[in-house]
Amino acid sequence: MRLPDEQLRAGHIPADVYRQLPPGTDMRHVVIVQEAPRSYTGPIVLTLVITVGSVAVLLVIAYVSQIIAASVVSVLSASCGIGYTISRTSKRRRSSRALGK
């Protein structure tokens, strides 16, 4: 028996607990109650729920902001004549020497 748990399961009372018992106590009727080991299931599940919930909220915010931006652009282009175009022009221009070779 190496661990205190094994001693308690075998019926042995450790010396520090034995000193706390009042004199004249019948040792056959002594019950030692141990605290149950901590369960980590609750905190792990809570962390996962918070993570998934925050990702879902961020995705909803991104989707809603995209819809709002598209509707603002369409309303402005329909009412004011303002348009939104994406131009993909190349930054580099070829020199005349490169074109001739």
Buried (B, 14 or more C-beta within 10 A) or exposed (E): EEEEEEBBEEEBBEEEEEEEEEEEEEEEEEEEEEEEEEEEEEEEEEEEEEEEEEEEEEEEEEEEEEEEEEEEEEEEEEEEEEEEEEEEEEEEEEEEEEEEE
